[in-house]
Amino acid sequence: MSRDTVYKESLPSPFISLILGIMVLLAALFLFLFGRQVLSGPIGRNPAPDWYYMLMFLVFAGTTVLLLNLQRLDIRIDAGGVLVRFGAFRQEYAWEDIVSAGPDQASVVRYGGWGIRFTRAEGFWRRGYTVINAPRVVLTLRQGRFRQFAFSTNRPDAVLEAIREYLRG
């Protein structure tokens, strides 16, 4: 079966890119402070322990890795199914696993912003890959712990048209 892409979209976040830059600078600062204190001796009159600088470096470096994955939401619809991903975090559904698709009528408050969300809606557990200020599409699935999957898109009509075309055919 051909995997020719019929729909592709990418939703970047300038805000997360800004936060990402700040996290990189803070991680570099704490790594520098750790190295300086280990190699040159205590920093200041009441120095923090070496482990503190290393712990802070690890916290900011870990946050950087997480934000790198959440920096952009990618959507692809092709003959194989629907793929939605935040970096390494991905959800892929084959056409035989999808029962229906429709616009998400749930309040934006239910999702709470940018990222990967879990909620109950319409009597089902729903996983959501959401961005701020974009409408969402909901896939109803045949099986699984999460019977619905919602994802944001700037073009919900085009996404629904592509999905429904595959579901009919």
Stockholm file with secondary structure:
# STOCKHOLM 1.0

chainA/1-169         MSRDTVYKESLPSPFISLILGIMVLLAALFLFLFGRQVLSGPIGRNPAPDWYYMLMFLVFAGTTVLLLNLQRLDIRIDAGGVLVRFGAFRQEYAWEDIVSAGPDQASVVRYGGWGIRFTRAEGFWRRGYTVINAPRVVLTLRQGRFRQFAFSTNRPDAVLEAIREYLRG
#=GR chainA/1-169 SS CCCCEEEEEEEECHHHHHHHHHHHHHHHHHHHHHHHHHHHCCCSSSCCCHHHHHHHHHHHHHHHHHHHHHSEEEEEEETTEEEEEETTEEEEEEGGGEEEEEECCSCGGGTCSSEEEEEEETTEEEEEEECTTCCEEEEEESSSSCCEEEEECSCHHHHHHHHHHHHHC
#=GC SS_cons         CCCCEEEEEEEECHHHHHHHHHHHHHHHHHHHHHHHHHHHCCCSSSCCCHHHHHHHHHHHHHHHHHHHHHSEEEEEEETTEEEEEETTEEEEEEGGGEEEEEECCSCGGGTCSSEEEEEEETTEEEEEEECTTCCEEEEEESSSSCCEEEEECSCHHHHHHHHHHHHHC
//
